[in-house]
Amino acid sequence: MADIGYTLIYEPNTAAKTSINEFKTLLEKSKDDVKINTMKRILITMLNGDPLPDLLMHIIRFVMPSRNKELKKLLYFYWEVCPKLDDHGKMRQEMILVCNSIQRDLQHPNEFIRGNTLRFLCKLKEADLLETLVPNVRQCLEHRHAYVRKNAVFALYSIHKVSDHLAPDADELIYRFLYDESDAVCKRNAFVCLGDLNREAALQYIQDNVTLIETLDPLLQLAFIEFIRQDSIQNPSLKSQYAQLVTEVIESTSSNVVTYEAATTLTVLSSSSQLIYLAGSKFVELATKEADNNVKIITLERIKELHKLHPSVLQDLSLEILRILSSQDLDVRKKAIDVTLQFITSRNVEEVVKLLKKELQRTSSSNEDKNSEYRQLLINAIHQLAIRFVEVAANVIDLLLESMTDLSTAAAYEVITFIKEVVEKFPDLRQSILSRLIEALPSVKSGKVFRGSLWIIGEYCMEDKLVQEAWRYIRSSIGEVPILASEKKSTEGSEHNDEDETNGSVEKPKKRPVVLPDGTYATENALTTEIKTSVDEEKPPIRRLILEGDFYLGSVLASTLVKLVLRLQRNATQEKYLNALKAEAILIMVSILRVGESSYVEKKIDEDSADRIFSCVKYLTDETDSQLIQTSFLDDTKDAFKSQIETAELKKAEAEAKDFHENAEQVDDSIVFRQFDKDSTARGSNLDDLSLAAGSDLKKEDLSSRLNKILQLTGFSDPIYAEAFVKVHQYDVVLDVLLVNQTTNTLRNLSVEFATLGDLKVVDKPATANIGPHGFHKIQTTIKVTSADTGVIFGNIVYDGQHSDDSTIVILNDVHVDIMDYIKPATCTESTFRKMWNEFEWENKITIKAQMDSLKDYLEEMMKGTNMNCLTPGAIIGEECQFLSANLYSRSSFGEDALANLCIEKQSDGPIIGHVRIRSKGQGLALSLGDRVASISRKAQKANITRV
């Protein structure tokens, strides 16, 4: 049935009209090339509304006798569209000659000509014309070649559908043909036709072949399944029998296509948990066996949908789904993990965690592409399971802390983020987790991981024993203090050793050129370089990071020391021990400040970190506000983190509840017929289909909004005036152009040519036209958009002058595509935002100066103007203050991410000042959003009128 279609041809130039006499003259030429071009022009003219009835006899005389294959193909296109009836509705006499020609082709010795002719008969709808051809079609059912027979079946079916009296026994013929036929494609075509013509006969054929269904060809099995799926809707009483039959097919077939279709059909026929489980297991088997990644993703999506409709049935398949992790494609792995996480219960969580642990250990020793991203996926999955099921949390954390050394910085930080959440949610596990974390820290090398670990230690070390363990580790990881004095001593000692070696018999090593980061050359001693590297590696980890310039870590360390001292103070520790630790903490902090100003660090300490450390020193020495400082350090930060977790859980619960209510149906819900429902808010219906079919659109477009999108392309003084209405769809832009001839002459062969800059592509070229004096003409063109980048459409209008070699060109104004139509607000996690922020290359920094009443107003105006979503909790609804910092995120229709960081300050009785940093993967998106931000600031400037 899919073989039947109709031919459509596009006409590139409507202005070039050819008369009938010219066509006749060209057809009389003897050369086939001329006839082929003429036939193409005739077909184009006919398809555009001119039937050309006077050409029929000429084509019969001069084209039909030709043996040229291309010309014969065009001739069949012509028989398809030519007028076959006269003015009185009767068959034209000339069609008798056409019938004779078709009959000869149906008896042609070449099987491909016969088959092509039979395909053509599927498109004929005139019973008088088909009547004489039926005997020849019947004969073709017995042809020796399968190509002829498979098309003859469809031809006989089409003739019966046009008029059943032409082939009243078509179903019987096809039924007998099925039993006599041996070719698989022919049998499939015959069964498809039989299923539509005679349901009882099709059922009888299925029943006769039930015992042989395992040996049938996959094509015929697919035809059986399609018939069953359609017939079960009309005859629900047969669903149980059909389900049994499809079960036999699904268990016996070796074809993946049949397995997929049969499993899909089985989910429609039955809601039995046993059959649903069978269908799900077959989907999993397909996803595991099939090599195509697209098939894996599709089948996993089917499993996900099946789980939504039948929760708790497919839970035992979770381990089977995780076998798909052997695939090398990251998207497939991500999909498999997402689907599996929905199946997890307390019954199977331990087995799944064991498998994920093995996979995580395997990736630490492999060198696959995108290994770090895959490890991060596994860590996130384990994280979610540990949060949902407390019984596996402790075991999981031990594994992650053991493997933290082998993980990348991003993955290790994910582990620390996970530990933060577990320690907050499960107080009973805090002591063991913190002890294990302190043991694992000596193997950590990343400053980012150290910062997260120190924050956890400062917040959750409650008992004196834990505080002492943490203090011992911190003290050992800093090394000898003061840092500056010890570094001077070690440097002087190494210089003294170098002098001794130089005065001795050791030969001075050769120097080699080294390229510095700025591109200049320097000389470096290979021996001292090796010595320096080994010495650096021997240094304690926190000390080494501070000397490398990570003073943000130094400020976090200072805050952690203050928290530990205050914790001991709250626990009523003895005064002499407390004073000793307080003095040691102050010594460490002052030591970091002093070394930060020296020449022993790779870069000087920044002002923010220095101020933070100074503040921590002041807090430890300030006795007046000790209670307030204790509350701020020990309670407020923990409460803020707890509130953040509760907000995230609340959002997740709301999303799950919304998803559940959208898919749930109440027992007493009324049945909604979408076609008759006048309520546009009904589920599954945005517009009333019945009203749309009648020609009325419920969603009326505001005409004033259309006027805002009309752009003038030429001037009023130009000979041709043009204006365009720009309509933006999801992935393309449609220009409706109105052309007005402002002269008293006819503008001949007028064409509008468009070109683009940026990621735009002109899909179709507007047709050429003739426009009379003061006439109007409308054209339409489509521009394909491939990214949310700044795009420009430009072009010109060309038409012929008084002489054939003269042409006039009118240049059009540029049309700029608004990228805001393709950018939508989106949401992502904080870790994902930070990861993208570090990865994206392009940054656009815009300075802000705007006259607005409040920072909140500016943030809302920016979100509205850039279609970005605020990710910072409390930035919009929080209390108004003098400063505001927020992260914003959006995503384009093409999957492009746009990040923004807003830092603004409200001056007293003055404007809002600050800056916005926009980052994206491509330069165009960052620049385009920067222009939008700049325009928001310009709009916000208020003109002060002092005098009129």
N, C-alpha and C positions, 0 to 999 in steps of 0.2 A: 504494500500500500504506500510505503514511503517512496516508491519509485515514481509515483504519479506526481507531476508538477507542471507548472506553466512558465513560459519564457517571458522575461521582461527585458526591454532594451532601452537604454538611455539615449536621448537625442542631444548632442552637444551644441547644436546651432539651429535655433528655431527661425532665424531670419532668412536663412538660405532655403527658399522654397523652389521645388522643381515641378514643372507642369506635367500633366499626364502624357502629352505628346512627346515631351523630352524623354520620359521613362520608356515609352513605346519604341522610340528611335534607338535608345541605348540597348533595349532588350533584343532588338533585331541584329545587333552586332554578333559576329561569329565567335569572338574571343570569350573564353570562360571567365577570365579575370574581370572584364567589363561587366559581364552579367552578375558576377558575385557582388561587386560594389553596388550595382544598381539594385539588386535584391535587398541588400542591407539598407539602402536609403528608402526603398519602398516599405520595408517592414517598420522602420522608424517612423515614417509618415503615418502609416496605418495605426500604429500604437499610440500616436499622439492625436487620434481622433478623426483622421480623414480616411474613410474606408477604401477609396480608389476602386469602385466596382467595375469600371471600364477596363481595367488591366487584366481581368481574369483570363480572357481568351488569349491575350498576347502571351501570358505566362504559360498557359497550356501548350501553345504552339512552339514557343522558342526556348522555354526553360525545361519543361517536363521531359523532353526526349534526351536531355543531356545525361551522360554517364559520370560526370564529375561528382565526387563524393561530397565535397563542401557545398556545391550547388544543390545537391539532392537534400542535404541537411537543411539548408535555408528554405527549400521548397516545402518541406514538412512544417517548418515554422509558419510559412505563408498559409498552408492549408488550415493551420490551427486558428488563424485570426481573420482570414478572408471572409467576406459576406457570402454565405451559402444559400440564403433565401432571397427571393425577389420581393418587390414591393407588396405583393399580396400574401406573403408568408409561405409560399410554396418553394420547393427545391428548384434551384436554377438548372436549366437544361445542361449547362456546361459541366455541372458536377458529375454527370454520367461518365464523361471522359476521365474525370479525376478518380471515380470509383474503379474504372477499368485499370488505371495506373496503379492504384493501391492493391487491387487484386493480383496484378502481375508481381508486385513486390512481395505479397504474402506467399506467392508460389515460387519466389526466386530461389535458385540453388544455393546462394550464399546465405548461411544461417544468420550472419550479423545484420544483413539487410532485412531479413524476415523479423528478427527480434526487434530492430529499431522501428519497423513499421507497426508491430504489435504495441510497442510503447506509445507510439503516436495515437493509436486507436483509443487508448485510455483517456485521451484528452478530447475526443469527439463527443458531442452531446446531441447530434442530430440523428433521430431514429431512422429517417428515410435513407440517410447515407449509410448507416451501419447495417441496414437490413440485408443488403446484398453481400456483405462481407462475413456474415456469421458462419456460413459453411467453411470458408477458408480458415477462420479462427479455430473451428472444431478440428480441422485436419492438422493444424499446427500443434494441437495437444498431443499428437502421436508422432511428432517429428523425432528424428534420431538424436538431435543435439539438445542438451539440457538448457542452453541459453534461449532457444526458441520456446521450449515448453514452459519455462518459468514465466516468460512474458505473456504467453498465450493464456495462462491461468488468469492473470490480472486483466487481460483484454476481455476475456469472457465475463469476468466479474463486473467490469465497468459497463459492458453492453447490457447486462441484466439490470444494473442499477439505472441506466438511462430509460430502458423500457423492458419490463419483465416478459412481455409477449415475444420479444426477439429471441430470447433464450430461456424459455420457461423451465427447462430441465437443467439449468446451469448447476444447481446444487447436486443433482444426481451425477452429472458428468464429473464434477470435481470430486465427489465422494468416491466414485469408481477410480478416478485418476489417482487418488491418494493410495489406494491399495495396489495399483499396478506400478506406481512410480518407485524408482530406486534412488534418484538423486535427492540429496538432503535439502538443497535450496528450493527445488521444485515442490517437495513435500511441505516445507515450511510455508511457502506462498499459498499452496492449495489449502492448507489448514486455516490460515488467516482468513482467506476468502470464505471458506465453509463456515467458520465461526460466525461470520456476519450474515450469511445467507440462510443457514439452517442450523439453529442451535442444537436441536435434537440429534442431527447427524453428527455434529462435532462432538457431542457428549458420547455418542455411540462409538465413535472412533477412539476417543480417549479410553473408554471402558475396554474396548477390544485390545488396546495396547498397554493396559496396566501392568500385565505380567512382564512385558518386554521393555518397560520404561527405562530400565537401567542401561539397555543397549542402544536406545534411540540416540540420534545425533543431537548435540547441544542446541542447534538451531530449532529443531522441532520441540525440544524440551522447553525452550524459551517461549515458543508459540503457545504451548500448553499452559504455561504459567501465566502468560498475559491474558489468555482466554478465561482462565479460572479467576483471576483478579477482577476482571470486568463482570463476569457472570455472577460472582458472589454478591455483588452490589444489588443486582436485580432479583437474586434468589438466595436470600440469607439462610434459608433452611438447609442448604447444601454445604454450608461453611465447614461443618465438622468433617464431612466426607472429603471435601477439597483439602482441608488441612492435613488429613491422613495421606492423601495422594502427594501433596507438596513435601511432606516429611520424607516419603520414600524417595522423591527426586533429590532432595537435599542431601540425603545420606548416601546415595548411590552415585551421584554425578562426579565427574573429575574436572569439570569446567568451572573455573572461578567465576565467570560471568553468570552461569546458571545458579551457582551457589548464592551469589549476592542477590539476584532477583528472587530466588526461592525464599531466602531468609527474609527479605523485605515483604514478600507476599504473605509469609507465615505470620508476621506481626500484625497484618491487617485482618487475617482470617480468624485468629484466635487470641484470646487473652489468657490462655492457660499458662501457668507459671512454667510448666515443663517445656512447652513449645517455645515460649519466650526465651527460656534459658538455652534451648537448642539453637535458636536464631542468633542469640548473642554470642554463643561459643563459635558459631560459624563465621560471624563477623570478625571475631578475634583471630580465628584461624586464617582468614583472608588477610588481615592486617599483618600477620606474622609471615605468611608465605609470599605474598605479593611483593615484587621488587620495586614497583612504582610508588614513590613517596606520596603522590596525590591520592592514590587508592588507599594507602594506609590512613591518611588524614580523613578521607571521606568515610571509611568504615568506622574509624574511631568516633567520628561525629554521630554516626548512626547508633553506636553503642550508647553514647551520651544521651541522645534523644530517647532511646529505649528505656534507659534508667529513669528518666524523668517520668515517663508514662507508667512504668512498673517498678517503683522503688523496692529495694531489698531482694529482688529476684536474682540480679546479676552479681551479687557481692562476692560469690565464690570465684568469679573470673578475674579478680584483681591481680593475682600473681601471674595469670596467663597474659593479661594485658601488658604487664611489665616486661614480658619477654621481647616486646617490640623495642625496648631500649637498646637492643643489639644493633638497631639501625644507626647509620652514621649521620643522618640528617637531624639537625637540632630542632627544627619545627616539629618533626614527627615525635621526637623524644618529649618535647614540651607538651604536645597534645596527649601523649600516652600518660604522662604524669598527672596532668589536669583531670583526665577522665578517671584514673585510678583513685585519686584523692576523694572523689565523690562516692566511691564504693566502700570506703574504709569504715569499719565498726570496731568496737572493742574486741570482737571475736577474731578478727584477722589482722589487727594493727601490728602485732609483734612480728608476724611473718613478713609483712610488707616492709617494716623497718629493717629487718635483717637483710632483706634483698637490697634495699636502698643503701645500707651500710656497705655491703659487698661491692656494689657498683661504685660507691664513692672511693673505696680502697683501691679498686681496679683502675680508676681514672688517675689516681695519684702516681701510678707507675707507667702510664701509657703516654704516647706523644701524639694523640689524635688532634685534628684541627678543631678549634673552638672548644678545647678541653676545659678551659677556665669557666666559660659560660655554662657548659654542661654541669660542672661541679657546683656552680651557683644554683642551677635548677634543682639539683639533688638536695643541696643544703636547705633551700626554701621549702622543698617538699617535706623533709625531715622536721624542719621548724614547725610547719603547720600541724603535723601529726603529734609532735610533742606538746604543743599548746592545747590541742583537742583532747589528748589522752595522757593524763598525768602519769599513768603506770609505766610509760616508756620514756618519760622525760629525762630521768637521771641517767639511764643507760645510753641515751642518744647524746647527751652532753659529754659524757666520758669519751665517746668515739670522736666527736667533733673536736674536742680539745686535743686529743692525741694526734689527729690529722691536720691540725691548724698550721703546723710548720710547713707542710707540703702544699698548702693552699696559697693562691694568689692573694694580694692585698684586699681586693674587692670581696673575694669569697671568705677570707678570714674575718673581715669586718662584718659580713653577714652573720657569721657565727657569734661574734660579740653582740650584735643587735639581738639575735635570738636569745642569748643568755640573759640579756637585760630583761626581756619580756618574761622569761621563765622564772627568774629570781623574783620579779615583782608579783607574778600571779600565784606562785607556789612557795609560800614562806617556809614550809617544812623542809624544802630542799636547799635552802639558802646556804647553810653552813657547809654542807658537803660540796656544793657547787663552787663556792668561793675558795675553799681549800684547794680544790682541783684546779681552779683558774690560776691561783698564785703559783702552783707547781708548774703549770704549763707556760707561764709568762717568760721564763729564761730563753725559750726557743723562738720567741716572737722577734721579728726584725722591723716591722712596719710601725711608724709613728702613729698612723691612724688607728691601728689595732691597740696600741698602748693607750691612746687617749680614751677609747671606749672602755678598756679594762680598768684603768685608773678611776674612771667615773663610777663603775660598778663597785669597786673596792671602797671608794669614799662614801657611797650611799648606803651600802648594805652590810658592811662589817659592823655588826652590833655588839658582839661579845668581845671582851678584852683579849681573849686568846687569838681571835681572828685579826684584830687590830695589830697585835704584836707580830703575827706572821706577815701581814702586809707591810708593816714598818721595816721588818728585817729584809724583806725582798727589795723594797724601794731603796733602802740604804745601800744594799749590795749592788744594785743596778746603777747607782750614781757613782760609786767609787769614792776615792779619797776627796775630802773637802777641806778647805776651799778649792774649788775646781781650778781657778786661775793659778794659785800657788803651785799646785801639783803639776799642772801642765808646764809651767815654767821650769820646774825641777826636772821633769822628764825630758823636756827639750834641751836643757843645758847638759843633761847627762848624755843624750844621744850625740850632741855636738862634740862633747869631750871624747866620746868613743870614736867619732869620725876622725878627729885630729890624731888620735893614737894610731889608727889604721893608716892614715896618710904618712905619718912619721915612720911607720914600720915598713916592712917589705911588701905589703899588699899593693898590687898593681892597681892604679886608678882605672876604674871601668870607663869604657867609651861612652860618650854622650850621643844622643840621637835627637833628631828634630821631632817636635810634637806640635800638632795643630791645636790651638786654643779654641774655645767656643766662639770667639769673635772673628775667627778666620786667620789670625796672625800666628806666626811661628814662635816657638820657645824651645829651649833645650832642656832636657831632663835626664837625670842620672838614673839608669835602669836599676842599679843596685839599691839606691836610696828609695826609689819608688816601691820596690818590692818590700823593703824594710818598713816603709811608711804604711803600706797596705796591711801587712801582717800586724803591725802595732795597732792600727785602727780596729782590726777585727778582734784583737785581744781586749779592747776597752769594754767596760760595761755598757749594755745596750742603750739605756736612757742617756748616759753621759755622751756616748758616741753621736746619738741623734741631736742632742743639744749643740755639740760642737759643729755638727753639719748645718746648723741654722734653724732647727725645728723648735722655735721658741713658743709656738702655740702649745706644744707638748709640755714645755716648761711651765706655762701658765696653768694648764690642767693639773700638772703635778703639784703646784703650789696650792691650788684649791683643794686637792685631795689631802694634802698634809694638814691643812686647816680643819677639814672635816674629821680626820682621824683624831687630832688633838681635842677638838670639841666633843667628839664622841666619848673619849676617855674622861673628859671633864664632866659630862653628863652622867657617866657611870660611876662617878665619885672615886676616881683613882687617887692614890696617895699623892700629896702635893709635890714631894721631891721628885718622883718619877715624871709627873706631869710637867713640871718646870724644865726638867732635863730634855724631854721630847720637844717641848715648845722651843727651847733654845736651839736644839738641833734642826728643827724645821725652819726657823728664821735664818740659821746659818746656810742651809741649803738654798733657800730662796735668794738671799743676798749674794750668795756665790754665783747663782745663775745670772743675776743682774750684772755682776762685775765682769764675768767672762763674756757676757753678751756685748759689752762695750770694748772688749779687747781685740787684739789682732789674731787671737788663737781660734776664732770661729770663722767659718766660711762667709757668713754675712752677719751684719750687726743686728742686734735685737730691735724689733719694731716697737713703735710707741704703744700700740694696744696691749701687747704682751707685757711690756715693762710696767704699764699702769696697773694691769691686772695683778702682777706679782707684788708691786708696791702696796696695793690694796690688801692683799692677803697678809703681808707683814704687819700692816696697820691693824687688821682684825685681831691678830694674835697678841698684839701689845695693848689693845684698847680694852680697858676694864669697865668703862662706863656703860656701854651698850651690850654687855656680854649675852644677856638673855635674847635680845633682838637678833644678834649675830648668830647665836645657836639656832634659833627658829628659822632664819633665812637659809643657813647652810644645811641643816639636818632635816628639816621638814618641808620647806616650800618647794625645793627642787624635786624631791621625791613625789610630792603631791602633784606637781605639774606633769611629771612623767606618767603617774597613775591616771590622771585625767586624760592624757593623750591616748593611752591604751584603751580606756573606757570609751572614748569618743570613736576610736577606730572600730571597736567591737560593736558599738551601737550602729554605726554606718553599715557594717557588714550584715548585722541582723536585719536592718531595715531593707537592705538590698535582697536578702534571701526571702524575707516576708513578701516583698513586692513581687518577686519572681514567682513565689508560690501562689499568691492570689491571682496573678495574671493567668496562670495555667490551670487553676482549680475551677471546677464547676460545681455549683450547689445542686442538691437534689431537686429543689423546687424551682430552679431557674427555668424561665420560659424559653421555648425554642425560637431562635432568631433566624428569620429568613432574610439574608442580607439584601437580596434584590427588592424586597418589599419594605425594608426598614427605612423610615424617614429620618431616623436619628443618626446623624453623621458620626456620633461618638460610639456607636455600637462596636463591639469587639470584632476585629477582622474587617472593618469597613471604615474607610475614611471618607468616601463619597458614595452617594446613592447610585448604584449601577443602573437602575431602571431610569432614573432621570437623565443620566449621562447618555444612555442609549437613545432616549427621546430627543437629545440635542440640547439639554439645559445643564449647565454646570452649577453645582451647588456652591462651589467655592468661587464666587465672583471676584474677578480681578479689579482692583481699584484703578480706575482710568487715570487718576491724577498721578499714581505711582508710575504708570507707564510713561507719562509725559516727562517725569524726572529722568528717565533712562533714554530719552531720545537725544541723539547727538547730531549736530549739523556737520555734514561732511564737505559741502561746498558753499561758496558765497552766493548771495542773492543776485549778484551781477554776472555770475557765470552763465554760459548758455544752457547748461544742464544743472538743475538744483537737486541735491541729494541729501537725505537725512536717514539715519539708521536708528532702529529700536534694538537695544542690546538685551537679549534674553539669555540668562545664565542657567544652564542645567548642571547636573552633577559633574560630568566630565567634558562638557563642551560648551561653546558659546555660539548662539544663533544670532545672526545679524539680519533683521528684516529691513531692507533698504527701499525707500521710496524715491523714485526718479521722476523729475518734472522737466519736460522740455519747455524752456522759456523762449524759444525762437519760433518763427513762422515757417520753418523748414522741417522736413522729416529727417530725423537723425537715423541714418542707416547703419546696420551692423554694429549697434552700440553694445559694448561689453564692459563689465566692471571687473577689474583685476585686483585681487587682494594678495598681500604678502605679509609675513609676520616676523617679529623679533622675539627671542626668548623661546620658552618651551611650548610654542603653539604651532599648529599645523593646519593649513587650509585643507579641508576634506573634499569639498566639491567646488567646482568652478561654475559661477552663474552663467546661464545660457545667454547667447547673443540674441538681441531683439531689435526691431525697428519701432521707433516712437514718433508718432505724428506730431504736427504743430500743437503746442500747448497741451500735449498729451501726458498721461500719467502711466507709470509702469512700476510694478513691484517685483523685486527679486529677493532671494533668500540664500544665504550661504552659512555653512557650519564650520566652526573653528574648533579643532580638537585641542584640549588642554591636558598636559601630562604632568605638570607640577604647579604648586602654588608659588610661582615666581612672577615677577613683574613682566607682563607681556604687552607688546605693542602691535596693533594691526594697522597697516597703512596700505595705500593702493592708489589707483587712478581709474578714470573713465576714458575709454577710447571709442571713437566713432568715425565713420568715413566722411570725407569732405565732398566737394562738388565733383572732383575727379576721382577715379578709382585708386590712384596712387597717393591721394591726399588723406591724411588722418589727423584728427584733433584729439589732444590729450588734456584732460582736466585732472589736476592733482587733488586727492582727497585729504582731509584732515586726519590726523592719527587718532586711533581709538585705543585707549588704555584699559586693559582688563583689570577689574577690581579684585585683588586677591582675597578680600574678606569674604567673598562668596564661597571660597573653598576652605576656609579655616574655621574650625569648630572648637569650642571649649572641650577640654579633656582632663582626665585625672590620672595620676600615677603616684606610686609610693615615693617616700623621701629618698630611699636608697637608689631607686631607679632614676630619679631626678638628678641626684649627685653623680651617678655613673654617666648619664648622658651629658651633664655639664662638663665633666672632665674629658669626655671623648670628642665632643663637637669642636670643629676647628674654627668656625667663623663666629666672631663676636662683633657686635655693633653697640657702641656705648653712646647714649644720647643724654646730653645735659638738659635738665628740666628747670624751667623758671615759669611758674604759672600763678595767676591771681585766682585763688579759690579759697573758700571759707574754711575748709578742713581737709586733712589728709585723706580721710575716709571718702570724701567726695571725689578727690582726684583718683583714688584707686578704683572706685566704681566707674568713673568716666573712662579710665584706661581699659578696664575689663570690657566695657561696652564697645569701645572704639577698636580694640584689637581682637575681640572674640576669644579672650584668654580666660582661664579659670584660675582662681586663687587657691594655692595649695597650703598656704600658711594658716593653721588653725587660729581663729580669733582675730585675724587681721581686719576682717570686715565688720564683725559684730563687737569687737573689743572696745574698751574704753578709749576715748580720744586722748592722745598725748602729743608731745612735740615731735616725736620721731616715728617713722613707720618703715619697716623692712618686710618685704613679702616676696615669695616665689610664685610665678605664674606659669601656666602650661597650656598649650593648645596643640592640636593635631590637624593636619590638612586631610582632604579627601583622598590624597594620594599616599597617605602613610608617612608624611614628613612631620617631624617633631620640631616644635618651637618652644624654647625656654626663655624665661625673662626673670630678672631679679631687680626689684624696685627698692631703692633706698632714697627716702625723701625726708625733708625737715620743714616744719612750719615755723617761719621766723615771726617774732613778735611784731605785730602790725606791719607785716611785710608779705612778700610772695612765698609760695612753696618752692623750695630749691632742692636739688639732688640730682640723681642720675638713674637711668635704666640701662641695664646690660642685657642684650638679647643675644642668644646663641642658637645656632642651627647647624645642620650638617652641610647645607649649601649656602653660598653667599647671598643669592637672590632673596631668599625668605627672610634672612636677617635684615637686609637693607630695606625690604618692603615694609616689614613691621616697624623698623626704625622711622620710616617716613610717616607711618600712621601715628606713632607716639609724638613725633615732632608736630604734626598737624593738630593733635589734641592740645598740646601746650600753646600753640598759636591761637586756637579758638578760645582758650581760657583767658587770654590777655584782654583786659577790659580797657576801653578807651576812656580816659578821663577828660570830660569837656569842662574847661575852666572858663571859657568865654564864648559868647555867641555873637 
